[in-house]
Amino acid sequence: MLNTAAIADLRQKLHGTLLTPDAPGYDATRKVFNAMVDKRPALIARCADASDVVAGVNFARDHGVLLSVRGGGHNFAGKAVCEGGLMLDFTLMKGITIDPTRRLARAQAGLNLGEFDRATQKYGLATTLGVATTTGISGLTLGGGYGYLAGKYGLACDNLTRAEIVTADGKIQECSAAENPELFWGLRGAGANFGVVTQFEYALHPLSTVLGGPIFYPLGRDVFHFYDEFSRSAPDELTLLGAAMTGPNGEPAFATIACYCGDPAVGEKLLKPLRSFGTPIADLIQQRPYVEMQSLFDPINPPGRRYYNKAHNLSKVDDAAIDTVFHHMGKAPTPSSSIVMQQLHGAAARVPRSSTAFPHRYDHHVAWIDPIGDDPADDARMIKWAREFWADMKPFADRAVYVNALEDALEAGERPVREVYGANYERLRALKTKYDPSNLFSQNSNIEPT
């Protein structure tokens, strides 16, 4: 039970608002992207600025209160919202300023990808940031940040040039390669462990249109093998996703989602083998605005559906792995269930492993096993299917996983956190011990301090 005087003191310090369970707006604010998550914080601080974050961090630390941070609230496991603790909500913090001359964007932590992209595209600029507009920039960037531009420009964290963070001692600190460089290193891949980032500064790149979209073929071994070989030969400008899913005709399909950010004439020649491999169910690859490319998944992945996720890193998809995919897709629990393979290669793979906390600097795909539904009665079947699928894929997987894909809230500790951070784990643990010795920031893929 929290002291009413302490709560009143916190409310007085905030420029934003403090919500209790009986307050108007409490239920709407605690909702996150995944409707399967139904947690009830004791308090929600709707932060207006960094000083509100300081007040919230100090309150949680001084009173021993569980603390969570909601940027976009997109995490499948619902780590943004905590049960019975204090949630810092950033939905009021959506400021962004762009310097088109220096090609930099300074963005507050409550922005989602769609809001960020629309602002930068006014200047014909973009940076790597995920593949779904409803994703928050905060969690995505602090975990690494895959995206369509990663092959050409690196991950989101590779384009992070500066960050403002509130650490466990309640101090606001600036981090960059020149200022607090070790903390800046840790933020780029494991950032949720070290504090609450309130602002991000990104490098931007000239880009307005891309050649991209999905092409669907009937699900078969031949298209799987073609995708595996074609993705291996992709130049930096081309990043791919492959998905076994239900096609637009209602039949099992393999979708290849391509995004080429170079010369359109070169891109047309490059994608010709993909488009002439067989007779497609549908070919939607075309020149399109970058913001349109970023929003392609929005209709099938809106907020408010019920999501579950398991994931592996895969370096190669061989026959046995393909057979496993066919077996499990043949008994998918809902029509919206899929396995999506997200590519990392090119510039993102050439960064030295020790340059950032994100360690997986090699050509691979993240295999997202994603059952999606709308009926709570399907939850148990969805979870069982995803876990069995994941277990049967394990023999073909790397001993590595993307931190933003480690989102199984019901099996904490199932996969060692060491596989998330790889060779950087011990360095990160030392950094965690220095900046958060009491593990105040624990609602994440947690690195325990020594």
NORBELZI-V985720 format. One record per residue. N is the residue number from 1. RES is the residue in three letters. PHI is phi in whole degrees, 0 to 359 (none if undefined). Layout:
[[N:RES:PHI] [N:RES:PHI]]
//
This chain:
[[1:MET:none] [2:LEU:275] [3:ASN:294] [4:THR:297] [5:ALA:292] [6:ALA:294] [7:ILE:295] [8:ALA:298] [9:ASP:293] [10:LEU:297] [11:ARG:300] [12:GLN:293] [13:LYS:281] [14:LEU:278] [15:HIS:279] [16:GLY:274] [17:THR:239] [18:LEU:245] [19:LEU:254] [20:THR:255] [21:PRO:302] [22:ASP:266] [23:ALA:276] [24:PRO:302] [25:GLY:90] [26:TYR:298] [27:ASP:295] [28:ALA:294] [29:THR:285] [30:ARG:282] [31:LYS:290] [32:VAL:239] [33:PHE:306] [34:ASN:268] [35:ALA:290] [36:MET:288] [37:VAL:270] [38:ASP:219] [39:LYS:259] [40:ARG:234] [41:PRO:294] [42:ALA:288] [43:LEU:218] [44:ILE:233] [45:ALA:264] [46:ARG:274] [47:CYS:287] [48:ALA:257] [49:ASP:197] [50:ALA:295] [51:SER:294] [52:ASP:294] [53:VAL:294] [54:VAL:302] [55:ALA:298] [56:GLY:292] [57:VAL:296] [58:ASN:298] [59:PHE:297] [60:ALA:297] [61:ARG:293] [62:ASP:289] [63:HIS:250] [64:GLY:63] [65:VAL:260] [66:LEU:299] [67:LEU:237] [68:SER:228] [69:VAL:230] [70:ARG:254] [71:GLY:268] [72:GLY:260] [73:GLY:69] [74:HIS:268] [75:ASN:302] [76:PHE:302] [77:ALA:280] [78:GLY:74] [79:LYS:293] [80:ALA:291] [81:VAL:238] [82:CYS:247] [83:GLU:271] [84:GLY:78] [85:GLY:247] [86:LEU:249] [87:MET:257] [88:LEU:269] [89:ASP:255] [90:PHE:255] [91:THR:292] [92:LEU:270] [93:MET:259] [94:LYS:235] [95:GLY:287] [96:ILE:210] [97:THR:235] [98:ILE:236] [99:ASP:253] [100:PRO:292] [101:THR:289] [102:ARG:273] [103:ARG:56] [104:LEU:227] [105:ALA:234] [106:ARG:251] [107:ALA:232] [108:GLN:285] [109:ALA:286] [110:GLY:272] [111:LEU:289] [112:ASN:258] [113:LEU:297] [114:GLY:298] [115:GLU:294] [116:PHE:296] [117:ASP:297] [118:ARG:296] [119:ALA:289] [120:THR:286] [121:GLN:290] [122:LYS:298] [123:TYR:250] [124:GLY:66] [125:LEU:233] [126:ALA:203] [127:THR:216] [128:THR:294] [129:LEU:202] [130:GLY:60] [131:VAL:222] [132:ALA:219] [133:THR:294] [134:THR:278] [135:THR:289] [136:GLY:284] [137:ILE:291] [138:SER:293] [139:GLY:298] [140:LEU:300] [141:THR:292] [142:LEU:292] [143:GLY:264] [144:GLY:132] [145:GLY:92] [146:TYR:290] [147:GLY:173] [148:TYR:296] [149:LEU:261] [150:ALA:294] [151:GLY:296] [152:LYS:271] [153:TYR:239] [154:GLY:88] [155:LEU:289] [156:ALA:303] [157:CYS:293] [158:ASP:287] [159:ASN:263] [160:LEU:282] [161:THR:254] [162:ARG:197] [163:ALA:214] [164:GLU:254] [165:ILE:226] [166:VAL:258] [167:THR:270] [168:ALA:297] [169:ASP:277] [170:GLY:81] [171:LYS:262] [172:ILE:269] [173:GLN:231] [174:GLU:264] [175:CYS:232] [176:SER:199] [177:ALA:296] [178:ALA:258] [179:GLU:237] [180:ASN:50] [181:PRO:296] [182:GLU:290] [183:LEU:294] [184:PHE:299] [185:TRP:301] [186:GLY:292] [187:LEU:296] [188:ARG:272] [189:GLY:137] [190:ALA:221] [191:GLY:297] [192:ALA:295] [193:ASN:280] [194:PHE:247] [195:GLY:160] [196:VAL:244] [197:VAL:281] [198:THR:254] [199:GLN:216] [200:PHE:235] [201:GLU:242] [202:TYR:240] [203:ALA:283] [204:LEU:245] [205:HIS:225] [206:PRO:296] [207:LEU:189] [208:SER:234] [209:THR:232] [210:VAL:224] [211:LEU:261] [212:GLY:192] [213:GLY:137] [214:PRO:265] [215:ILE:230] [216:PHE:248] [217:TYR:236] [218:PRO:303] [219:LEU:293] [220:GLY:196] [221:ARG:299] [222:ASP:297] [223:VAL:289] [224:PHE:298] [225:HIS:297] [226:PHE:299] [227:TYR:300] [228:ASP:301] [229:GLU:288] [230:PHE:296] [231:SER:293] [232:ARG:293] [233:SER:264] [234:ALA:293] [235:PRO:287] [236:ASP:304] [237:GLU:289] [238:LEU:248] [239:THR:239] [240:LEU:235] [241:LEU:233] [242:GLY:237] [243:ALA:216] [244:ALA:271] [245:MET:200] [246:THR:276] [247:GLY:281] [248:PRO:295] [249:ASN:266] [250:GLY:83] [251:GLU:256] [252:PRO:302] [253:ALA:218] [254:PHE:243] [255:ALA:257] [256:THR:251] [257:ILE:258] [258:ALA:251] [259:CYS:221] [260:TYR:248] [261:CYS:249] [262:GLY:249] [263:ASP:300] [264:PRO:302] [265:ALA:296] [266:VAL:293] [267:GLY:298] [268:GLU:299] [269:LYS:293] [270:LEU:296] [271:LEU:272] [272:LYS:302] [273:PRO:300] [274:LEU:294] [275:ARG:275] [276:SER:244] [277:PHE:299] [278:GLY:197] [279:THR:263] [280:PRO:286] [281:ILE:292] [282:ALA:201] [283:ASP:237] [284:LEU:248] [285:ILE:285] [286:GLN:197] [287:GLN:291] [288:ARG:208] [289:PRO:300] [290:TYR:301] [291:VAL:295] [292:GLU:289] [293:MET:300] [294:GLN:294] [295:SER:259] [296:LEU:299] [297:PHE:275] [298:ASP:303] [299:PRO:296] [300:ILE:264] [301:ASN:234] [302:PRO:280] [303:PRO:299] [304:GLY:101] [305:ARG:276] [306:ARG:254] [307:TYR:238] [308:TYR:219] [309:ASN:208] [310:LYS:226] [311:ALA:209] [312:HIS:225] [313:ASN:268] [314:LEU:236] [315:SER:271] [316:LYS:207] [317:VAL:251] [318:ASP:265] [319:ASP:300] [320:ALA:295] [321:ALA:294] [322:ILE:297] [323:ASP:300] [324:THR:294] [325:VAL:298] [326:PHE:300] [327:HIS:301] [328:HIS:281] [329:MET:294] [330:GLY:291] [331:LYS:231] [332:ALA:303] [333:PRO:286] [334:THR:217] [335:PRO:297] [336:SER:271] [337:SER:285] [338:SER:201] [339:ILE:238] [340:VAL:246] [341:MET:252] [342:GLN:254] [343:GLN:279] [344:LEU:233] [345:HIS:197] [346:GLY:63] [347:ALA:302] [348:ALA:295] [349:ALA:274] [350:ARG:269] [351:VAL:291] [352:PRO:303] [353:ARG:303] [354:SER:271] [355:SER:286] [356:THR:223] [357:ALA:295] [358:PHE:294] [359:PRO:259] [360:HIS:269] [361:ARG:264] [362:TYR:206] [363:ASP:292] [364:HIS:195] [365:HIS:240] [366:VAL:272] [367:ALA:264] [368:TRP:268] [369:ILE:267] [370:ASP:233] [371:PRO:281] [372:ILE:229] [373:GLY:213] [374:ASP:232] [375:ASP:256] [376:PRO:305] [377:ALA:294] [378:ASP:271] [379:ASP:304] [380:ALA:298] [381:ARG:294] [382:MET:297] [383:ILE:295] [384:LYS:298] [385:TRP:299] [386:ALA:295] [387:ARG:294] [388:GLU:293] [389:PHE:301] [390:TRP:300] [391:ALA:297] [392:ASP:285] [393:MET:274] [394:LYS:303] [395:PRO:298] [396:PHE:259] [397:ALA:263] [398:ASP:284] [399:ARG:276] [400:ALA:198] [401:VAL:206] [402:TYR:287] [403:VAL:301] [404:ASN:285] [405:ALA:256] [406:LEU:271] [407:GLU:230] [408:ASP:273] [409:ALA:294] [410:LEU:270] [411:GLU:225] [412:ALA:301] [413:GLY:80] [414:GLU:300] [415:ARG:252] [416:PRO:302] [417:VAL:299] [418:ARG:300] [419:GLU:287] [420:VAL:288] [421:TYR:257] [422:GLY:53] [423:ALA:294] [424:ASN:270] [425:TYR:300] [426:GLU:295] [427:ARG:296] [428:LEU:293] [429:ARG:295] [430:ALA:296] [431:LEU:292] [432:LYS:298] [433:THR:297] [434:LYS:288] [435:TYR:264] [436:ASP:216] [437:PRO:295] [438:SER:265] [439:ASN:57] [440:LEU:300] [441:PHE:265] [442:SER:246] [443:GLN:275] [444:ASN:194] [445:SER:283] [446:ASN:277] [447:ILE:263] [448:GLU:282] [449:PRO:292] [450:THR:288]]
//
